[in-house]
Structures are given as structure tokens and as C-alpha cells.
């Protein structure tokens, strides 16, 4: 789903068995649409317009690439991690 100028990731949560998602080089500003992706292990959202790492808890997430976004703080990142 890279390079599609997606402004949001709505509708992508209808794939709960997905393990890897590459959403790089789009125009999304948020990760909040990525709900119910309980099997997601790897997420690449490089080169979007994301400012905050506020997202639903992704219980199996092991790797996330947020390079070249507008993230100014990783404080919200803790919420992505399962404790």
C-alpha cells in the first residue's frame, strides 16, 4: 500500500490476520485507524505526515519504522508496547 497518497488508514483493520503492513510514502497523519490488527508484527509507516505515535495497542508488534515523519516526541510510543 506504499506510494498511494493515502490520507488515512481507515478500512485496513478488516484484515486481522495480517502480520506485516507496509504503508510507507503516503500522506497519513495518524495511526489511530490501525485497530484490531492483533497479529501485526511489523509496521512500516516511513515517509508519511505522522506527528504523534498515538495508536491502538498492537499486541504482537515487534518492529515499527517511522523514519521521515513529523514525530517530535516518542512519549506516546510507550502506549504501543504491551506491558
C-alpha positions in Angstrom: 0.0 0.0 0.0 3.0 2.3 -0.4 3.0 5.4 -2.6 -0.8 5.7 -2.8 -1.2 9.2 -1.2 -3.5 7.6 1.4 -4.6 10.3 3.9 -5.8 7.8 6.4 -5.6 4.0 7.0 -9.3 3.5 7.6 -10.6 0.2 6.3 -7.2 -1.6 6.7 -8.3 -3.1 10.1 -10.5 -5.6 8.3 -7.5 -7.8 7.9 -6.9 -9.2 11.4 -4.6 -12.0 10.3 -2.1 -9.6 8.6 1.4 -9.9 10.1 3.3 -7.2 8.1 2.0 -3.9 6.8 4.0 -1.5 4.6 2.3 1.9 4.4 5.3 4.0 3.5 5.3 7.1 1.4 1.6 8.1 1.9 0.0 11.2 3.4 -1.5 9.8 6.6 -1.2 11.9 9.8 -2.3 9.3 12.3 -2.0 5.6 13.3 -5.4 5.6 15.1 -7.1 3.7 12.2 -5.0 0.7 12.8 -7.3 -1.1 15.2 -7.8 -4.9 15.7 -4.6 -5.8 13.9 -3.7 -8.2 16.7 -1.3 -10.3 14.6 0.6 -7.4 13.2 4.4 -7.9 13.9 6.0 -5.4 11.5 4.7 -2.0 10.6 6.3 0.4 8.1 4.9 3.9 8.0 8.0 5.7 6.8 7.5 9.0 5.0 4.0 9.9 6.0 2.9 13.0 7.8 2.6 11.4 11.3 3.2 13.8 14.2 2.3 11.6 17.1 2.7 7.9 17.7 -0.8 7.6 19.2 -2.1 4.3 18.1 -4.2 1.5 19.4 -2.2 -1.2 21.3 -0.7 -3.6 18.8 -0.1 -6.6 21.0 2.3 -8.5 18.7 4.2 -5.6 17.2 7.9 -6.1 17.2 9.1 -3.6 14.6 7.9 -0.2 13.6 9.5 2.2 11.1 8.5 5.8 11.5 11.5 7.4 9.7 10.9 10.6 7.8 7.7 11.6 9.6 7.0 14.7 11.7 7.2 12.9 15.0 8.5 15.3 17.6 8.2 13.1 20.7 8.3 9.4 21.4 6.3 9.8 24.6 3.2 8.2 23.1 5.2 5.3 21.8 5.0 3.6 25.2 1.3 3.1 24.7 2.1 0.9 21.7 4.0 -1.5 23.8 2.4 -4.4 25.7 3.5 -4.4 29.3 
